[in-house]
Amino acid sequence: MRGDMNYRTMEAGLALDKVIAELVMGLVVVPDPVNHRGFAVREAGPHGFDLPAYSTEIKSAWAVAEKLSLWTGKFAEGEYWAFESITAYINGTVSRAPSAPLAICREAIRLVLSR
């Protein structure tokens, strides 16, 4: 999964949210026909909770940003950036997207895969 993942072009949606939940947040994604998105996540034990919409909802994306201490910013109309540190920003190591949640998710995957 890691070798063929192109985080720079991943689009917002269910597939990206599942990757973030598992790869970044350390959660287990399980099918859940009761959930409106069809999936739930859990940390441990039998009880789960709805799969967060990390790539489309800023509240969920902030949990990812806070976990990894990411910085974000809007740099032009329709262009948001997320980056690990000011040094990374200066060096041009940023993830860009048309929305802040998507930029955060792309940068989170980049950062986790680089470790």
Secondary structure, DSSP 8 states (H G I E B T S, - for coil): --TT--GGG--SSHHHHHHIIIIIT--EEEE-TTSTTSEEEESSSS--EE---TTT-HHHHHHHHHHHT-EEEEEETTEEEEES-HHHHHTT--EEESSHHHHHHHHHHHHHHH-
